[in-house]
């Protein structure tokens, strides 16, 4: 029985070793995707700020 448990544990260990790099790679890709999304949001926020300034400038020019 102990030999069977050891065999099963070694199989599980091997599968974990195989899957761990894939899981880490997936996490890295997810992190990169989130960073890109954050950069995109920051750029959109800057564009919005510039648009608001332009609208304010036009409003002041009309007054």
mmCIF file of the N, C-alpha and C atoms, coordinates in Angstrom:
data_MODEL
# 
_entry.id   MODEL 
# 
loop_
_atom_site.group_PDB 
_atom_site.id 
_atom_site.type_symbol 
_atom_site.label_atom_id 
_atom_site.label_alt_id 
_atom_site.label_comp_id 
_atom_site.label_asym_id 
_atom_site.label_entity_id 
_atom_site.label_seq_id 
_atom_site.pdbx_PDB_ins_code 
_atom_site.Cartn_x 
_atom_site.Cartn_y 
_atom_site.Cartn_z 
_atom_site.occupancy 
_atom_site.B_iso_or_equiv 
_atom_site.pdbx_formal_charge 
_atom_site.auth_seq_id 
_atom_site.auth_comp_id 
_atom_site.auth_asym_id 
_atom_site.auth_atom_id 
_atom_site.pdbx_PDB_model_num 
ATOM 1   N N  . UNK A 1 1  ? 0.826   -1.194 0.000   1.00 0.00 ? 1  UNK A N  1 
ATOM 2   C CA . UNK A 1 1  ? 0.000   0.000  0.000   1.00 0.00 ? 1  UNK A CA 1 
ATOM 3   C C  . UNK A 1 1  ? 0.871   1.259  0.000   1.00 0.00 ? 1  UNK A C  1 
ATOM 4   N N  . UNK A 1 2  ? 1.915   1.264  0.780   1.00 0.00 ? 2  UNK A N  1 
ATOM 5   C CA . UNK A 1 2  ? 2.802   2.430  0.824   1.00 0.00 ? 2  UNK A CA 1 
ATOM 6   C C  . UNK A 1 2  ? 3.483   2.632  -0.532  1.00 0.00 ? 2  UNK A C  1 
ATOM 7   N N  . UNK A 1 3  ? 3.862   1.540  -1.172  1.00 0.00 ? 3  UNK A N  1 
ATOM 8   C CA . UNK A 1 3  ? 4.481   1.644  -2.500  1.00 0.00 ? 3  UNK A CA 1 
ATOM 9   C C  . UNK A 1 3  ? 3.519   2.265  -3.494  1.00 0.00 ? 3  UNK A C  1 
ATOM 10  N N  . UNK A 1 4  ? 2.248   1.894  -3.412  1.00 0.00 ? 4  UNK A N  1 
ATOM 11  C CA . UNK A 1 4  ? 1.237   2.457  -4.311  1.00 0.00 ? 4  UNK A CA 1 
ATOM 12  C C  . UNK A 1 4  ? 1.058   3.957  -4.069  1.00 0.00 ? 4  UNK A C  1 
ATOM 13  N N  . UNK A 1 5  ? 1.061   4.335  -2.804  1.00 0.00 ? 5  UNK A N  1 
ATOM 14  C CA . UNK A 1 5  ? 0.930   5.759  -2.468  1.00 0.00 ? 5  UNK A CA 1 
ATOM 15  C C  . UNK A 1 5  ? 2.131   6.552  -2.978  1.00 0.00 ? 5  UNK A C  1 
ATOM 16  N N  . UNK A 1 6  ? 3.308   5.981  -2.804  1.00 0.00 ? 6  UNK A N  1 
ATOM 17  C CA . UNK A 1 6  ? 4.523   6.645  -3.284  1.00 0.00 ? 6  UNK A CA 1 
ATOM 18  C C  . UNK A 1 6  ? 4.468   6.796  -4.806  1.00 0.00 ? 6  UNK A C  1 
ATOM 19  N N  . UNK A 1 7  ? 4.012   5.751  -5.480  1.00 0.00 ? 7  UNK A N  1 
ATOM 20  C CA . UNK A 1 7  ? 3.895   5.791  -6.935  1.00 0.00 ? 7  UNK A CA 1 
ATOM 21  C C  . UNK A 1 7  ? 2.895   6.866  -7.364  1.00 0.00 ? 7  UNK A C  1 
ATOM 22  N N  . UNK A 1 8  ? 1.742   6.910  -6.698  1.00 0.00 ? 8  UNK A N  1 
ATOM 23  C CA . UNK A 1 8  ? 0.745   7.926  -7.017  1.00 0.00 ? 8  UNK A CA 1 
ATOM 24  C C  . UNK A 1 8  ? 1.272   9.332  -6.757  1.00 0.00 ? 8  UNK A C  1 
ATOM 25  N N  . UNK A 1 9  ? 1.956   9.512  -5.654  1.00 0.00 ? 9  UNK A N  1 
ATOM 26  C CA . UNK A 1 9  ? 2.515   10.827 -5.330  1.00 0.00 ? 9  UNK A CA 1 
ATOM 27  C C  . UNK A 1 9  ? 3.564   11.249 -6.347  1.00 0.00 ? 9  UNK A C  1 
ATOM 28  N N  . UNK A 1 10 ? 4.356   10.304 -6.814  1.00 0.00 ? 10 UNK A N  1 
ATOM 29  C CA . UNK A 1 10 ? 5.367   10.649 -7.815  1.00 0.00 ? 10 UNK A CA 1 
ATOM 30  C C  . UNK A 1 10 ? 4.707   11.045 -9.132  1.00 0.00 ? 10 UNK A C  1 
ATOM 31  N N  . UNK A 1 11 ? 3.605   10.376 -9.486  1.00 0.00 ? 11 UNK A N  1 
ATOM 32  C CA . UNK A 1 11 ? 2.865   10.739 -10.704 1.00 0.00 ? 11 UNK A CA 1 
ATOM 33  C C  . UNK A 1 11 ? 2.281   12.142 -10.560 1.00 0.00 ? 11 UNK A C  1 
ATOM 34  N N  . UNK A 1 12 ? 1.685   12.403 -9.406  1.00 0.00 ? 12 UNK A N  1 
ATOM 35  C CA . UNK A 1 12 ? 1.110   13.735 -9.157  1.00 0.00 ? 12 UNK A CA 1 
ATOM 36  C C  . UNK A 1 12 ? 2.202   14.794 -9.195  1.00 0.00 ? 12 UNK A C  1 
ATOM 37  N N  . UNK A 1 13 ? 3.336   14.494 -8.619  1.00 0.00 ? 13 UNK A N  1 
ATOM 38  C CA . UNK A 1 13 ? 4.458   15.430 -8.600  1.00 0.00 ? 13 UNK A CA 1 
ATOM 39  C C  . UNK A 1 13 ? 4.920   15.742 -10.016 1.00 0.00 ? 13 UNK A C  1 
ATOM 40  N N  . UNK A 1 14 ? 5.023   14.709 -10.849 1.00 0.00 ? 14 UNK A N  1 
ATOM 41  C CA . UNK A 1 14 ? 5.441   14.922 -12.237 1.00 0.00 ? 14 UNK A CA 1 
ATOM 42  C C  . UNK A 1 14 ? 4.436   15.797 -12.982 1.00 0.00 ? 14 UNK A C  1 
ATOM 43  N N  . UNK A 1 15 ? 3.159   15.555 -12.760 1.00 0.00 ? 15 UNK A N  1 
ATOM 44  C CA . UNK A 1 15 ? 2.145   16.357 -13.439 1.00 0.00 ? 15 UNK A CA 1 
ATOM 45  C C  . UNK A 1 15 ? 2.181   17.803 -12.975 1.00 0.00 ? 15 UNK A C  1 
ATOM 46  N N  . UNK A 1 16 ? 2.421   18.000 -11.696 1.00 0.00 ? 16 UNK A N  1 
ATOM 47  C CA . UNK A 1 16 ? 2.539   19.375 -11.180 1.00 0.00 ? 16 UNK A CA 1 
ATOM 48  C C  . UNK A 1 16 ? 3.736   20.063 -11.824 1.00 0.00 ? 16 UNK A C  1 
ATOM 49  N N  . UNK A 1 17 ? 4.846   19.346 -11.934 1.00 0.00 ? 17 UNK A N  1 
ATOM 50  C CA . UNK A 1 17 ? 6.040   19.927 -12.556 1.00 0.00 ? 17 UNK A CA 1 
ATOM 51  C C  . UNK A 1 17 ? 5.792   20.281 -14.016 1.00 0.00 ? 17 UNK A C  1 
ATOM 52  N N  . UNK A 1 18 ? 4.964   19.486 -14.691 1.00 0.00 ? 18 UNK A N  1 
ATOM 53  C CA . UNK A 1 18 ? 4.638   19.786 -16.087 1.00 0.00 ? 18 UNK A CA 1 
ATOM 54  C C  . UNK A 1 18 ? 3.718   20.988 -16.198 1.00 0.00 ? 18 UNK A C  1 
ATOM 55  N N  . UNK A 1 19 ? 2.751   21.070 -15.295 1.00 0.00 ? 19 UNK A N  1 
ATOM 56  C CA . UNK A 1 19 ? 1.734   22.116 -15.396 1.00 0.00 ? 19 UNK A CA 1 
ATOM 57  C C  . UNK A 1 19 ? 2.182   23.455 -14.824 1.00 0.00 ? 19 UNK A C  1 
ATOM 58  N N  . UNK A 1 20 ? 3.093   23.436 -13.892 1.00 0.00 ? 20 UNK A N  1 
ATOM 59  C CA . UNK A 1 20 ? 3.509   24.677 -13.234 1.00 0.00 ? 20 UNK A CA 1 
ATOM 60  C C  . UNK A 1 20 ? 4.063   25.714 -14.213 1.00 0.00 ? 20 UNK A C  1 
ATOM 61  N N  . UNK A 1 21 ? 4.982   25.347 -15.105 1.00 0.00 ? 21 UNK A N  1 
ATOM 62  C CA . UNK A 1 21 ? 5.471   26.358 -16.050 1.00 0.00 ? 21 UNK A CA 1 
ATOM 63  C C  . UNK A 1 21 ? 4.357   26.931 -16.938 1.00 0.00 ? 21 UNK A C  1 
ATOM 64  N N  . UNK A 1 22 ? 3.417   26.075 -17.336 1.00 0.00 ? 22 UNK A N  1 
ATOM 65  C CA . UNK A 1 22 ? 2.292   26.563 -18.150 1.00 0.00 ? 22 UNK A CA 1 
ATOM 66  C C  . UNK A 1 22 ? 1.444   27.545 -17.357 1.00 0.00 ? 22 UNK A C  1 
ATOM 67  N N  . UNK A 1 23 ? 1.199   27.211 -16.106 1.00 0.00 ? 23 UNK A N  1 
ATOM 68  C CA . UNK A 1 23 ? 0.389   28.092 -15.260 1.00 0.00 ? 23 UNK A CA 1 
ATOM 69  C C  . UNK A 1 23 ? 1.096   29.431 -15.046 1.00 0.00 ? 23 UNK A C  1 
ATOM 70  N N  . UNK A 1 24 ? 2.405   29.382 -14.823 1.00 0.00 ? 24 UNK A N  1 
ATOM 71  C CA . UNK A 1 24 ? 3.162   30.627 -14.634 1.00 0.00 ? 24 UNK A CA 1 
ATOM 72  C C  . UNK A 1 24 ? 3.140   31.476 -15.901 1.00 0.00 ? 24 UNK A C  1 
ATOM 73  N N  . UNK A 1 25 ? 3.286   30.819 -17.044 1.00 0.00 ? 25 UNK A N  1 
ATOM 74  C CA . UNK A 1 25 ? 3.257   31.545 -18.312 1.00 0.00 ? 25 UNK A CA 1 
ATOM 75  C C  . UNK A 1 25 ? 1.897   32.203 -18.513 1.00 0.00 ? 25 UNK A C  1 
ATOM 76  N N  . UNK A 1 26 ? 0.832   31.479 -18.174 1.00 0.00 ? 26 UNK A N  1 
ATOM 77  C CA . UNK A 1 26 ? -0.505  32.048 -18.302 1.00 0.00 ? 26 UNK A CA 1 
ATOM 78  C C  . UNK A 1 26 ? -0.677  33.254 -17.385 1.00 0.00 ? 26 UNK A C  1 
ATOM 79  N N  . UNK A 1 27 ? -0.139  33.158 -16.172 1.00 0.00 ? 27 UNK A N  1 
ATOM 80  C CA . UNK A 1 27 ? -0.219  34.292 -15.248 1.00 0.00 ? 27 UNK A CA 1 
ATOM 81  C C  . UNK A 1 27 ? 0.570   35.491 -15.774 1.00 0.00 ? 27 UNK A C  1 
ATOM 82  N N  . UNK A 1 28 ? 1.750   35.225 -16.339 1.00 0.00 ? 28 UNK A N  1 
ATOM 83  C CA . UNK A 1 28 ? 2.551   36.309 -16.902 1.00 0.00 ? 28 UNK A CA 1 
ATOM 84  C C  . UNK A 1 28 ? 1.814   36.986 -18.046 1.00 0.00 ? 28 UNK A C  1 
ATOM 85  N N  . UNK A 1 29 ? 1.188   36.182 -18.906 1.00 0.00 ? 29 UNK A N  1 
ATOM 86  C CA . UNK A 1 29 ? 0.434   36.748 -20.022 1.00 0.00 ? 29 UNK A CA 1 
ATOM 87  C C  . UNK A 1 29 ? -0.746  37.574 -19.513 1.00 0.00 ? 29 UNK A C  1 
ATOM 88  N N  . UNK A 1 30 ? -1.404  37.087 -18.467 1.00 0.00 ? 30 UNK A N  1 
ATOM 89  C CA . UNK A 1 30 ? -2.530  37.824 -17.893 1.00 0.00 ? 30 UNK A CA 1 
ATOM 90  C C  . UNK A 1 30 ? -2.067  39.149 -17.308 1.00 0.00 ? 30 UNK A C  1 
ATOM 91  N N  . UNK A 1 31 ? -0.924  39.124 -16.636 1.00 0.00 ? 31 UNK A N  1 
ATOM 92  C CA . UNK A 1 31 ? -0.374  40.356 -16.060 1.00 0.00 ? 31 UNK A CA 1 
ATOM 93  C C  . UNK A 1 31 ? -0.030  41.347 -17.162 1.00 0.00 ? 31 UNK A C  1 
ATOM 94  N N  . UNK A 1 32 ? 0.601   40.859 -18.244 1.00 0.00 ? 32 UNK A N  1 
ATOM 95  C CA . UNK A 1 32 ? 0.943   41.740 -19.361 1.00 0.00 ? 32 UNK A CA 1 
ATOM 96  C C  . UNK A 1 32 ? -0.319  42.340 -19.992 1.00 0.00 ? 32 UNK A C  1 
ATOM 97  N N  . UNK A 1 33 ? -1.344  41.512 -20.126 1.00 0.00 ? 33 UNK A N  1 
ATOM 98  C CA . UNK A 1 33 ? -2.607  41.976 -20.698 1.00 0.00 ? 33 UNK A CA 1 
ATOM 99  C C  . UNK A 1 33 ? -3.209  43.076 -19.830 1.00 0.00 ? 33 UNK A C  1 
ATOM 100 N N  . UNK A 1 34 ? -3.154  42.875 -18.519 1.00 0.00 ? 34 UNK A N  1 
ATOM 101 C CA . UNK A 1 34 ? -3.695  43.894 -17.604 1.00 0.00 ? 34 UNK A CA 1 
ATOM 102 C C  . UNK A 1 34 ? -2.874  45.181 -17.637 1.00 0.00 ? 34 UNK A C  1 
ATOM 103 N N  . UNK A 1 35 ? -1.541  45.049 -17.782 1.00 0.00 ? 35 UNK A N  1 
ATOM 104 C CA . UNK A 1 35 ? -0.688  46.236 -17.886 1.00 0.00 ? 35 UNK A CA 1 
ATOM 105 C C  . UNK A 1 35 ? -1.033  47.027 -19.144 1.00 0.00 ? 35 UNK A C  1 
ATOM 106 N N  . UNK A 1 36 ? -1.238  46.301 -20.253 1.00 0.00 ? 36 UNK A N  1 
ATOM 107 C CA . UNK A 1 36 ? -1.588  46.977 -21.505 1.00 0.00 ? 36 UNK A CA 1 
ATOM 108 C C  . UNK A 1 36 ? -2.934  47.687 -21.372 1.00 0.00 ? 36 UNK A C  1 
ATOM 109 N N  . UNK A 1 37 ? -3.884  47.030 -20.711 1.00 0.00 ? 37 UNK A N  1 
ATOM 110 C CA . UNK A 1 37 ? -5.200  47.635 -20.500 1.00 0.00 ? 37 UNK A CA 1 
ATOM 111 C C  . UNK A 1 37 ? -5.075  48.902 -19.650 1.00 0.00 ? 37 UNK A C  1 
ATOM 112 N N  . UNK A 1 38 ? -4.225  48.845 -18.626 1.00 0.00 ? 38 UNK A N  1 
ATOM 113 C CA . UNK A 1 38 ? -4.005  50.006 -17.770 1.00 0.00 ? 38 UNK A CA 1 
ATOM 114 C C  . UNK A 1 38 ? -3.388  51.153 -18.567 1.00 0.00 ? 38 UNK A C  1 
ATOM 115 N N  . UNK A 1 39 ? -2.397  50.840 -19.404 1.00 0.00 ? 39 UNK A N  1 
ATOM 116 C CA . UNK A 1 39 ? -1.788  51.872 -20.238 1.00 0.00 ? 39 UNK A CA 1 
ATOM 117 C C  . UNK A 1 39 ? -2.817  52.483 -21.172 1.00 0.00 ? 39 UNK A C  1 
ATOM 118 N N  . UNK A 1 40 ? -3.662  51.628 -21.739 1.00 0.00 ? 40 UNK A N  1 
ATOM 119 C CA . UNK A 1 40 ? -4.713  52.098 -22.638 1.00 0.00 ? 40 UNK A CA 1 
ATOM 120 C C  . UNK A 1 40 ? -5.661  53.042 -21.905 1.00 0.00 ? 40 UNK A C  1 
ATOM 121 N N  . UNK A 1 41 ? -6.029  52.688 -20.684 1.00 0.00 ? 41 UNK A N  1 
ATOM 122 C CA . UNK A 1 41 ? -6.928  53.540 -19.891 1.00 0.00 ? 41 UNK A CA 1 
ATOM 123 C C  . UNK A 1 41 ? -6.264  54.872 -19.558 1.00 0.00 ? 41 UNK A C  1 
ATOM 124 N N  . UNK A 1 42 ? -4.967  54.830 -19.243 1.00 0.00 ? 42 UNK A N  1 
ATOM 125 C CA . UNK A 1 42 ? -4.254  56.074 -18.935 1.00 0.00 ? 42 UNK A CA 1 
ATOM 126 C C  . UNK A 1 42 ? -4.195  56.986 -20.149 1.00 0.00 ? 42 UNK A C  1 
ATOM 127 N N  . UNK A 1 43 ? -3.955  56.393 -21.321 1.00 0.00 ? 43 UNK A N  1 
ATOM 128 C CA . UNK A 1 43 ? -3.907  57.187 -22.554 1.00 0.00 ? 43 UNK A CA 1 
ATOM 129 C C  . UNK A 1 43 ? -5.275  57.805 -22.833 1.00 0.00 ? 43 UNK A C  1 
ATOM 130 N N  . UNK A 1 44 ? -6.332  57.014 -22.657 1.00 0.00 ? 44 UNK A N  1 
ATOM 131 C CA . UNK A 1 44 ? -7.687  57.540 -22.867 1.00 0.00 ? 44 UNK A CA 1 
ATOM 132 C C  . UNK A 1 44 ? -7.989  58.669 -21.894 1.00 0.00 ? 44 UNK A C  1 
ATOM 133 N N  . UNK A 1 45 ? -7.513  58.533 -20.659 1.00 0.00 ? 45 UNK A N  1 
ATOM 134 C CA . UNK A 1 45 ? -7.737  59.582 -19.660 1.00 0.00 ? 45 UNK A CA 1 
ATOM 135 C C  . UNK A 1 45 ? -7.018  60.869 -20.068 1.00 0.00 ? 45 UNK A C  1 
ATOM 136 N N  . UNK A 1 46 ? -5.794  60.722 -20.589 1.00 0.00 ? 46 UNK A N  1 
ATOM 137 C CA . UNK A 1 46 ? -5.055  61.914 -21.039 1.00 0.00 ? 46 UNK A CA 1 
ATOM 138 C C  . UNK A 1 46 ? -5.757  62.580 -22.203 1.00 0.00 ? 46 UNK A C  1 
ATOM 139 N N  . UNK A 1 47 ? -6.253  61.772 -23.141 1.00 0.00 ? 47 UNK A N  1 
ATOM 140 C CA . UNK A 1 47 ? -6.987  62.321 -24.292 1.00 0.00 ? 47 UNK A CA 1 
ATOM 141 C C  . UNK A 1 47 ? -8.231  63.060 -23.808 1.00 0.00 ? 47 UNK A C  1 
ATOM 142 N N  . UNK A 1 48 ? -8.928  62.473 -22.856 1.00 0.00 ? 48 UNK A N  1 
ATOM 143 C CA . UNK A 1 48 ? -10.138 63.101 -22.317 1.00 0.00 ? 48 UNK A CA 1 
ATOM 144 C C  . UNK A 1 48 ? -9.798  64.432 -21.652 1.00 0.00 ? 48 UNK A C  1 
ATOM 145 N N  . UNK A 1 49 ? -8.695  64.475 -20.912 1.00 0.00 ? 49 UNK A N  1 
ATOM 146 C CA . UNK A 1 49 ? -8.285  65.730 -20.262 1.00 0.00 ? 49 UNK A CA 1 
ATOM 147 C C  . UNK A 1 49 ? -7.998  66.803 -21.314 1.00 0.00 ? 49 UNK A C  1 
ATOM 148 N N  . UNK A 1 50 ? -7.329  66.417 -22.386 1.00 0.00 ? 50 UNK A N  1 
ATOM 149 C CA . UNK A 1 50 ? -7.031  67.372 -23.452 1.00 0.00 ? 50 UNK A CA 1 
ATOM 150 C C  . UNK A 1 50 ? -8.323  67.854 -24.111 1.00 0.00 ? 50 UNK A C  1 
ATOM 151 N N  . UNK A 1 51 ? -9.239  66.935 -24.340 1.00 0.00 ? 51 UNK A N  1 
ATOM 152 C CA . UNK A 1 51 ? -10.521 67.319 -24.934 1.00 0.00 ? 51 UNK A CA 1 
ATOM 153 C C  . UNK A 1 51 ? -11.268 68.301 -24.039 1.00 0.00 ? 51 UNK A C  1 
ATOM 154 N N  . UNK A 1 52 ? -11.232 68.057 -22.721 1.00 0.00 ? 52 UNK A N  1 
ATOM 155 C CA . UNK A 1 52 ? -11.904 68.960 -21.771 1.00 0.00 ? 52 UNK A CA 1 
ATOM 156 C C  . UNK A 1 52 ? -11.258 70.345 -21.832 1.00 0.00 ? 52 UNK A C  1 
ATOM 157 N N  . UNK A 1 53 ? -9.938  70.383 -21.895 1.00 0.00 ? 53 UNK A N  1 
ATOM 158 C CA . UNK A 1 53 ? -9.245  71.680 -21.997 1.00 0.00 ? 53 UNK A CA 1 
ATOM 159 C C  . UNK A 1 53 ? -9.656  72.420 -23.268 1.00 0.00 ? 53 UNK A C  1 
ATOM 160 N N  . UNK A 1 54 ? -9.756  71.660 -24.378 1.00 0.00 ? 54 UNK A N  1 
ATOM 161 C CA . UNK A 1 54 ? -10.163 72.292 -25.636 1.00 0.00 ? 54 UNK A CA 1 
ATOM 162 C C  . UNK A 1 54 ? -11.575 72.849 -25.541 1.00 0.00 ? 54 UNK A C  1 
ATOM 163 N N  . UNK A 1 55 ? -12.470 72.104 -24.937 1.00 0.00 ? 55 UNK A N  1 
ATOM 164 C CA . UNK A 1 55 ? -13.858 72.574 -24.778 1.00 0.00 ? 55 UNK A CA 1 
ATOM 165 C C  . UNK A 1 55 ? -13.888 73.823 -23.905 1.00 0.00 ? 55 UNK A C  1 
ATOM 166 N N  . UNK A 1 56 ? -13.105 73.818 -22.815 1.00 0.00 ? 56 UNK A N  1 
ATOM 167 C CA . UNK A 1 56 ? -13.053 75.005 -21.945 1.00 0.00 ? 56 UNK A CA 1 
ATOM 168 C C  . UNK A 1 56 ? -12.503 76.203 -22.702 1.00 0.00 ? 56 UNK A C  1 
ATOM 169 N N  . UNK A 1 57 ? -11.458 75.961 -23.497 1.00 0.00 ? 57 UNK A N  1 
ATOM 170 C CA . UNK A 1 57 ? -10.857 77.060 -24.261 1.00 0.00 ? 57 UNK A CA 1 
ATOM 171 C C  . UNK A 1 57 ? -11.853 77.615 -25.276 1.00 0.00 ? 57 UNK A C  1 
ATOM 172 N N  . UNK A 1 58 ? -12.609 76.740 -25.931 1.00 0.00 ? 58 UNK A N  1 
ATOM 173 C CA . UNK A 1 58 ? -13.619 77.203 -26.893 1.00 0.00 ? 58 UNK A CA 1 
ATOM 174 C C  . UNK A 1 58 ? -14.711 77.995 -26.185 1.00 0.00 ? 58 UNK A C  1 
ATOM 175 N N  . UNK A 1 59 ? -15.116 77.512 -25.013 1.00 0.00 ? 59 UNK A N  1 
ATOM 176 C CA . UNK A 1 59 ? -16.163 78.207 -24.254 1.00 0.00 ? 59 UNK A CA 1 
ATOM 177 C C  . UNK A 1 59 ? -15.683 79.592 -23.829 1.00 0.00 ? 59 UNK A C  1 
ATOM 178 N N  . UNK A 1 60 ? -14.421 79.672 -23.392 1.00 0.00 ? 60 UNK A N  1 
ATOM 179 C CA . UNK A 1 60 ? -13.878 80.980 -22.987 1.00 0.00 ? 60 UNK A CA 1 
ATOM 180 C C  . UNK A 1 60 ? -13.750 81.907 -24.191 1.00 0.00 ? 60 UNK A C  1 
ATOM 181 N N  . UNK A 1 61 ? -13.394 81.330 -25.322 1.00 0.00 ? 61 UNK A N  1 
ATOM 182 C CA . UNK A 1 61 ? -13.256 82.147 -26.533 1.00 0.00 ? 61 UNK A CA 1 
ATOM 183 C C  . UNK A 1 61 ? -14.607 82.701 -26.981 1.00 0.00 ? 61 UNK A C  1 
ATOM 184 N N  . UNK A 1 62 ? -15.653 81.927 -26.767 1.00 0.00 ? 62 UNK A N  1 
ATOM 185 C CA . UNK A 1 62 ? -16.984 82.396 -27.154 1.00 0.00 ? 62 UNK A CA 1 
ATOM 186 C C  . UNK A 1 62 ? -17.504 83.480 -26.212 1.00 0.00 ? 62 UNK A C  1 
ATOM 187 N N  . UNK A 1 63 ? -17.038 83.465 -24.964 1.00 0.00 ? 63 UNK A N  1 
ATOM 188 C CA . UNK A 1 63 ? -17.494 84.481 -24.001 1.00 0.00 ? 63 UNK A CA 1 
ATOM 189 C C  . UNK A 1 63 ? -16.726 85.710 -24.237 1.00 0.00 ? 63 UNK A C  1 
# 
